[in-house]
């Protein structure tokens, strides 16, 4: 038996015609339910032990209903859930439905969609992390995916024994441990955000119980939304969100190329049985999307590593070429994250990852290179709008041996934050790296997510047969650095929206940096007679690469200003007879009480100055608001 559980605001359906001959048309052809757990189900040919299948299905449905706090359950027969198996006979399916209803009705209000009919239906799913769940039920219980390929690293990760420390800028190392819900071994009085991060890391609970605030923001601002037609964790981007994402991609790429990386492009799909990649898969803690092609078993990449490693394997590299820097912005990388961990832009199954590898001569050259890359990452993050020291917490994952031999380097790395950092230390080399650092963002729900990260890889050059020729003509394996200077682009957007929400809770006005704002300035004509003049101003601004919008709606000036505030528009200008005659315009700056009168050229210069050195895209929607489409609501 297969079930799809959708926690819905509303489910409504209408019978269109019979799908089976031997069913009686019910009197009520239309039905509608609100606030319900919709259970789409299909019985399979192998469901012989009806009693046990029903018992296991009821247990699973009750568990999910309890998690989402729902008392109304709707059973909806849906044969399209089948993939690679046959449906059970009608008599078996009806028995399962009847017994399942009986099992549930003592604890829940149970509704049913009629069996054996074609139906048109519409459903509004609530959108929280537990609102979409699928299960395969057998007489033995909930079936584990037999096709899921889990790496050896992922299987062993839960057994990994870590020692935890707080490393102070002075070089003092404080061992810490969890005691109930408290962390002992360090005084966090002045480092509350670090304390939240440390608890999150040491508890290792990744599932999300509540909907993160950024999800409402990303929908309200018409940036990003869930895509019901895809696998969970793969999102749709509306025009404004796509523009922001494209600008971030361009900003990261520009800076990485300026640093000296060479941009490449590699396949999204790889041979599962390739000997080098098979070994790497088992050293990387991630679940893969596995695809059977007509020729072989493949997987969708979860990073750009293998593509760049295979390029480096085929290249003729001299010590004079080192450090050799390769870069790709992967559109997309894929990881089969677990359902309870998926949450808006924070944790996805399909994501855009900037990946920059540097192939270095030895550890000493690698250290120098990592520090350069750290400065590169800081420039990128601060250009986006983050303050590295205030918005991020640094974590360093390291082996005991590497720490003992490189204490001064660890101190130098940690000192860049100017505050205490978390160190996770392992006795043995568990992964392919001996040191990894991360800049982590702690959100409104006290969940932490890594953005910038870099690591010393001492294993994959040998695994992939990557060599360089040294000064004496000998072949040697380089050290590989793995840098994502920003982290996944989607996660950058999540962190920025969460940061904005937290600022809003403090009473501040939420806003995007001017270079990322979909609309940089909104012009509000007082009446129809001012529209021609306003369009002339907008034309001049567009020629200066400014994203200008015209509120040409038949609304009051007060409503236009209020809606501009709701839309987070950075600059709002009302234009009437006075402005047309004087050539001076009253500019409302978001978050500021005072209005500043500015000539047109000064307005343009202000925006150009605030956005200099940043990439630009045109307005992603029609300039006149009366021509714009609402994508949400």
Secondary structure, DSSP 8 states (H G I E B T S, - for coil): -EEEEEEEEEEEEEEEEESSTT----S--EEEEEEEEEEEEE-BTT---HHHHHHHHHHHHHHHHHHHT--EEEEEE-GGG-SSS-B--HHHHHHHHHHHHHHHHTTSEEEE--TTEEEEEEEEE--STTSEEEEEEETTEE---TT--B-HHHHHHTT---EEEEE-TTS-EEEEEEETTEEESS--TT-HHHHHHHHHHHHT----SS--HHHHHHHHTTSEEE-TTS-TT-EEE-HHHHHHHHHHHHHHHHHHHHHT-EE----SEEETT-HHHHHHHTTS--B--EEE-SS-EEEE-SSSHHHHHHHHHHS--BGGG-SEEEEEEEEEEE----GGG-BTTTB-SEEEEEEEEEEESSHHHHHHHHHHHHHHHHHHHHHHT--HHHH-EEEEEEEHHHHHHTHHHHHHHHHTTTS-EEEEEESS--SSEEEEEEEEEE-TTS-EEEEEEEEEESSHHHHTT--EE-TTS-EE--EEEEEBSS--HHHHHHHHHHHHHHHHHTT------TTT-S-SEEEEESSGGGHHHHHHHHHHHHHTT--EEE--SS--HHHHHHHHHHTT-SEEEEE-HHHHHH-EEEEEETT-SSEEEEEHHHHHHHHHHHTTTS-----SS-SBGGG------
